[in-house]
Amino acid sequence: MVALFPEPPVMQCTAGEETGRATWRRVCLIVDGKVEDRAMSFYGEERADVAKVLKIPALMFSGYLIKIPPGTLQPGPHRIGAAVISADGSLAGYSMFRSVTVH
């Protein structure tokens, strides 16, 4: 799920491996194929719904929230998503990308 709100815009979702074994270092915002360092990401948000549905208690705090500062996305169409960085610093995967238009 991607949720965008006007002040400040945020993107939130879940980053977890189905086995529940992986630990993530951070989640990065990707805008038009490039890492956007101005966005603040918070990993470890509670996702009781995910842990319950998948029956993996280790995913309880697998949610992330990315706050997108005003001015980060210029007017026009964009593709946004998130990259998950694993505990060893390697790229663990990407979220689904969404098309958004900033007015």
C-alpha atoms as one frame of an Amber mdcrd trajectory, in Angstrom:
protein
   0.000   0.000   0.000   1.215   3.478  -0.781  -0.448   6.355   1.011   0.278
   9.935   0.009  -0.944  12.823   2.124  -0.545  16.557   1.472   1.362  17.677
   4.618   3.894  16.126   4.775   3.504  13.483   2.087   4.249   9.978   3.340
   4.611   6.550   1.836   4.014   3.571   4.068   4.120  -0.170   3.617   5.715
  -3.352   4.958   9.205  -4.671   4.333   9.697  -8.220   5.467  10.750 -11.597
   4.271   8.068 -14.258   4.473  10.299 -16.397   6.675  10.609 -13.501   9.112
  14.367 -14.106   9.330  15.628 -11.050   7.505  16.520  -7.859   9.302  16.574
  -4.607   7.389  18.898  -1.681   7.920  16.754   0.952   6.243  14.229   1.781
   3.582  15.000   4.437   0.939  12.636   6.451  -1.223  13.185   5.986  -4.952
  11.928   8.796  -7.215  12.175   8.353 -10.969  14.843   5.661 -10.544  17.098
   7.581  -8.142  17.505   7.411  -4.353  16.013  10.531  -2.767  18.117  11.257
   0.320  15.980  14.169   1.538  13.147  11.813   2.492  13.121  10.563   6.090
  12.373   6.878   6.506  11.327   5.047   9.635  11.571   1.264   9.708  10.000
  -0.786  12.471   6.431   0.522  12.392   3.918  -1.892  13.888   2.177  -4.172
  11.369   0.150  -6.572  13.498  -2.082  -7.182  10.484   0.830  -8.527   8.423
   2.185 -10.712  11.228  -1.288 -12.147  11.823  -2.190 -12.829   8.177   1.182
 -14.428   7.371   1.354 -16.125  10.801   4.922 -14.854  11.287   5.279 -13.012
  14.618   8.709 -11.673  13.577   6.940  -9.389  11.075   5.092  -7.500  13.849
   7.377  -4.454  13.394   8.084  -4.787   9.681   6.314  -1.609   8.586   7.973
   1.468   7.237   6.998   5.074   6.802   8.711   7.522   4.462   8.114  11.237
   4.919   8.583  13.174   1.710   9.583  16.787   2.421   7.793  19.584   0.541
   9.610  20.420  -2.685  11.094  16.935  -3.076   8.711  16.068  -5.897   8.578
  18.765  -8.540   5.287  19.331 -10.422   4.604  16.679 -13.019   4.455  12.892
 -13.263   6.768  10.666 -11.201   7.364   6.996 -10.403   7.948   6.437  -6.686
   8.754   3.358  -4.672  11.053   2.160  -1.944  14.264   0.146  -1.815  14.913
  -2.073   1.183  18.528  -2.240   2.385  19.428  -5.379   4.344  21.437  -5.515
   7.565  24.638  -6.216   5.601  24.091  -3.100   3.443  23.082  -4.914   0.261
  19.935  -4.190  -1.710  17.257  -6.582  -0.476  14.499  -5.575  -2.866  12.074
  -2.966  -4.078   8.482  -2.145  -3.280   5.956  -1.882  -6.048   6.380   1.420
  -7.844   3.474   3.821  -8.248   2.868   6.597 -10.713   1.939   9.904  -9.112
   1.385  13.375 -10.498   2.287  16.409  -8.436   0.231  19.526  -9.145
